[in-house]
């Protein structure tokens, strides 16, 4: 049975409007009865989040302080019998950081690694999103690709390092390839799952209203899969960052991964420690930025 435009409930395009005297006031509006009830609950939830922000920040700072003290105690006690462990003391971080910043090496490595990350993520998204849409929409393609995709995605991206270097040479190209190879699977599988999960009633309603292919894409497909795709990109970003650093140890002469090996070879363990800490801080900052930019807003 097809639905006419007048049969559509304005609050839910996939549900017929109430008949036989039913009124809009007699049904819940959106999730959890979004209306007077939902509006009254939302400010209270926001106040609760704001009230928890202060204690969360205080406990977070306390946790960082506890880790710092444990780190200092470990190097102070264990460093007596190990010169390398003694060199990893947090007390040497400020001077080593100042040295790396004064030479400009750290900033240059940061820029290089970030560009490789973004390029690899761009390739992964450019390939993974269209492939995911195709797999999600076309059942024969989904069935045919299921085993090959599961097989290939279970291979560690770093396992492809010798192949990447042999085919692409030494430099940024194999690094970008390995980053893209790590990031593509969360994007592809997340997109495919989101497309396959689209409620067919929405598609049927759009067809009933005479939507063409472009309108179907704009009004049904994109709004339905956007939250899942953005979350998949955020997940892929974290995986890509983890793979980037070891990939930069494959014969390149720049980047944060290379700088770790360079500091080790010079026995500059304090600088090596600073680079490792910078990798952790930058990774956390990237995840926070991705959460702010890629998490769908509810309004």
C-alpha positions in Angstrom: 0.0 0.0 0.0 1.4 3.3 -1.0 1.3 6.5 1.1 0.1 9.8 -0.2 1.9 13.0 0.8 -1.1 13.9 3.0 -0.8 10.6 4.9 2.6 11.4 6.3 3.1 12.3 9.9 5.2 15.5 10.0 7.0 14.3 13.1 8.0 11.0 11.5 8.2 10.8 7.7 8.0 7.0 7.8 4.8 6.7 9.8 1.2 7.5 8.6 -0.6 10.3 10.2 -3.1 9.4 12.9 -6.7 8.9 11.9 -10.1 8.3 13.6 -9.9 11.4 15.8 -6.4 10.8 17.0 -4.6 14.1 17.8 -1.0 15.2 17.7 -1.2 15.8 21.4 -2.1 12.1 22.0 1.2 10.7 20.8 4.8 11.2 21.9 6.8 13.6 19.7 10.1 12.0 18.9 12.3 10.0 21.2 11.2 9.8 24.8 8.1 11.9 24.1 10.0 14.9 22.9 7.7 17.8 23.6 6.9 19.4 26.9 8.4 16.5 28.7 11.6 16.3 26.5 12.1 20.1 26.8 11.8 20.0 30.6 14.3 17.1 30.8 16.9 18.6 28.6 17.9 21.6 30.8 18.2 19.4 33.8 20.6 17.1 31.9 22.7 20.0 30.8 22.9 21.3 34.4 24.0 17.8 35.5 26.8 17.8 32.8 28.0 21.2 33.9 27.9 20.2 37.6 30.1 17.2 36.8 32.6 19.1 34.8 34.4 20.6 37.8 35.0 17.3 39.6 35.9 15.6 36.4 38.6 18.2 35.7 39.9 18.0 39.3 40.1 14.2 39.3 41.7 14.3 35.8 44.4 16.6 37.1 44.9 14.4 40.1 45.3 11.4 37.9 48.0 13.2 35.8 49.8 14.2 38.9 49.7 10.6 40.3 51.2 9.2 37.0 53.9 11.9 37.0 54.9 11.1 40.6 55.0 7.3 39.8 57.1 8.0 36.8 59.5 10.1 38.8 59.8 7.5 41.6 60.4 4.7 39.0 63.3 6.6 37.4 64.7 7.8 40.7 64.8 4.3 42.2 65.5 2.2 39.1 67.8 4.7 37.6 70.5 3.9 40.2 71.4 0.7 38.3 70.4 1.8 34.8 71.8 4.9 33.1 69.1 4.7 30.4 66.3 4.6 32.9 67.8 7.5 34.8 67.9 9.5 31.5 64.1 9.0 31.2 63.3 11.1 34.3 60.5 13.6 33.9 62.9 16.2 35.3 64.8 16.3 32.0 61.7 16.8 29.8 61.7 20.7 30.0 65.3 21.1 28.9 65.0 18.5 26.1 61.8 20.0 24.9 63.4 23.4 24.8 66.4 22.0 22.8 64.1 20.4 20.2 62.0 23.5 19.8 65.0 25.8 19.5 66.4 23.8 16.6 63.0 23.7 14.9 63.3 19.9 14.4 60.2 19.1 16.5 57.9 21.5 14.7 59.1 20.3 11.3 58.5 16.7 12.3 55.0 17.5 13.6 54.0 19.2 10.4 55.4 16.3 8.3 53.6 13.6 10.3 50.4 15.6 10.3 50.4 16.0 6.6 51.1 12.3 6.1 48.2 11.5 8.4 45.8 13.8 6.6 46.8 12.5 3.2 46.4 8.9 4.3 43.0 9.6 5.9 41.9 11.5 2.7 42.7 8.5 0.6 41.0 6.1 3.0 37.8 8.2 3.0 37.8 8.7 -0.7 37.9 4.9 -1.3 36.1 3.6 1.8 33.0 5.8 1.7 32.0 5.0 -1.9 32.9 1.4 -1.5 30.9 1.2 1.7 27.8 2.8 0.0 28.1 0.3 -2.8 28.4 -2.7 -0.5 25.5 -1.4 1.7 23.1 -0.8 -1.2 23.8 -3.8 -3.4 23.3 -7.2 -1.7 25.2 -9.3 -4.3 28.2 -7.0 -3.9 27.9 -7.3 -0.1 27.8 -11.1 -0.3 30.7 -11.3 -2.8 32.9 -8.9 -0.8 32.2 -10.3 2.7 35.0 -12.9 2.9 37.7 -11.0 0.9 37.1 -7.9 3.1 37.2 -9.8 6.3 40.4 -11.6 5.2 42.3 -8.6 4.1 41.3 -6.4 7.0 42.7 -8.9 9.5 46.2 -8.5 8.1 48.2 -6.0 10.1 48.8 -2.9 7.9 52.4 -2.9 8.9 52.7 -6.4 7.3 52.4 -4.6 4.0 55.5 -2.4 4.8 58.0 -4.5 2.7 55.6 -4.5 -0.2 54.9 -0.8 0.0 58.6 0.0 0.1 59.3 -2.3 -2.8 56.6 -0.8 -4.9 56.6 2.8 -3.9 60.3 3.3 -2.9 61.6 4.9 0.3 59.9 8.2 1.4 56.5 9.4 2.3 54.6 7.4 -0.3 54.8 4.0 1.6 54.0 5.7 4.9 50.9 7.3 3.4 49.9 3.9 1.9 50.2 2.2 5.3 48.2 4.9 7.0 45.4 4.6 4.4 45.5 0.8 4.6 44.9 1.0 8.3 42.2 3.6 8.2 40.1 2.4 5.3 38.5 -0.6 7.0 36.6 1.2 9.8 35.3 3.8 7.3 34.3 1.2 4.7 32.6 -1.2 7.2 30.9 1.6 9.1 29.5 3.1 6.0 28.3 -0.2 4.6 26.6 -1.1 7.9 24.9 2.3 8.1 23.7 2.2 4.5 22.4 -1.4 4.9 20.5 -0.3 8.1 18.5 2.5 6.5 14.8 2.0 7.2 13.2 0.9 3.9 10.1 2.8 4.8 12.0 6.1 4.3 13.0 5.0 0.9 9.4 3.9 0.1 8.0 7.3 1.2 10.6 9.2 -0.8 9.6 7.1 -3.9 6.0 7.7 -3.2 6.6 11.5 -3.1 8.4 11.3 -6.5 12.0 11.8 -5.3 14.6 11.3 -8.0 18.0 9.7 -7.4 19.7 12.9 -6.4 16.9 13.9 -4.0 16.9 10.3 -2.6 20.6 10.7 -1.9 20.2 14.2 -0.3 17.1 13.6 1.8 17.4 9.9 2.8 20.9 8.4 2.3 23.1 11.2 3.5 21.1 12.1 6.7 20.7 8.5 7.6 24.4 7.4 7.3 26.1 10.7 8.3 26.4 10.0 12.1 27.8 6.5 11.6 30.2 7.7 8.9 31.6 10.5 11.1 32.1 8.1 14.0 33.8 5.7 11.7 36.2 8.4 10.5 37.0 9.3 14.1 37.8 5.7 14.9 39.9 5.4 11.8 41.8 8.5 12.7 42.9 7.0 16.0 44.0 3.8 14.2 45.9 5.7 11.5 47.8 7.7 14.2 48.9 4.6 15.9 50.2 3.1 12.6 51.8 6.3 11.4 54.6 6.4 14.0 56.1 2.9 13.3 55.5 3.5 9.5 57.8 6.5 9.8 60.6 4.2 11.0 60.9 2.6 7.6 63.8 4.5 6.1 62.3 8.0 6.0 64.3 10.9 7.3 61.6 13.0 8.8 58.5 12.7 11.0 58.0 11.8 14.6 58.7 8.1 14.2 62.0 8.8 12.5 62.9 11.3 15.3 62.5 8.5 17.9 65.1 6.4 16.1 67.3 9.4 15.5 67.4 10.3 19.2 68.0 6.7 20.1 71.0 6.4 17.7 72.4 9.6 19.3 71.8 8.2 22.8 69.7 11.3 23.4 67.2 9.4 25.6 65.7 12.6 27.0 64.9 13.9 23.5 63.5 10.4 22.6 61.2 10.6 25.6 60.0 14.1 24.6 59.1 12.9 21.2 57.2 9.9 22.7 55.3 12.3 25.0 54.5 14.7 22.1 53.1 11.7 20.1 50.7 10.9 23.0 49.7 14.6 23.6 49.1 15.2 19.9 47.2 12.0 19.5 44.9 12.9 22.4 44.5 16.4 20.9 43.6 15.0 17.5 41.0 12.7 19.1 39.5 15.6 21.0 39.3 17.7 17.9 37.8 14.9 16.0 35.2 14.4 18.7 34.3 18.1 18.6 34.1 18.2 14.8 32.7 14.8 13.9 30.2 14.0 16.7 26.8 14.8 15.3 25.0 17.6 17.2 21.5 17.0 18.6 19.2 19.9 18.4 
